Amino acid sequence: MAISTFQRREVKFLLSMEQYEKLLPVVHEHMNPDKFCVDGKEYGIYNLYYDTPDNLLIRRSIEKPYYKEKLRLRSYYSPAAPDASVFLEVKKKIGGIVTKRRVSMSLIDAETYIQTRVKPHYERFIDRQVIKELDVFLNFYESIQPRQYISYQRAAFFGKDDPEFRLTFDRQITARRYDLSLSKASYGEQIILPDQRLMEIKVPGSLPLWMSQALSELEIRRVSFSKYGNAYKNFIRESIAESQNERKIIYA
């Protein structure tokens, strides 16, 4: 049964290839691969982020407020067929604590629900509660629409002694602001270098001692990194550069 609610701290680190290769044996010593990492292999995650026409949600998020929220549609297949199972998620961050509510439905049902508010029927109480929360979000941001596609390849682990301690490594983080559908293949611009890994620690409490020691020994430092935020910043920079080039041509 898929987990519908999450609450935890999420801490991010941007690793060089050297740091990643030295940390990985330590991770394998204390953690097991996630069940989705079949035979120890990575798996793909494909996301569609929703926002207002003026990008209100991501602009607020970049300002690092005490409270922020976002809506995304997630698939583990690409391209996703209309009847493929996807997750519609509302994610909130309050004072450093991340909560996530999500519900599974087909891609076509998810797109219909967001556009018309006509939702599938759910038997489980927790699913009905998540839908109520999604209703509140969608009714508040009435003009919400797809604004950003982001995909990546992920290797995920959970602690041998503490299964709630999770660790992920993401690479090939791909972003685009066109062809905004999970039914489209994964392609776009890369927002980290090929030899970098975005590591994210997801933990309800404090870090295990072995992880703290490994971070210190390998000089791995915490970073503030949002996939959607970085993609949006790149879009703004490119838009400004294009506008400046157009003005140069006009006045040349």
Summary of the structure (lengths in Angstrom):
residues: 252
radius of gyration: 19.2
end to end distance: 63.0
largest distance: 66.3
contacts: 713
relative contact order: 0.21
helix: 33%
strand: 36%
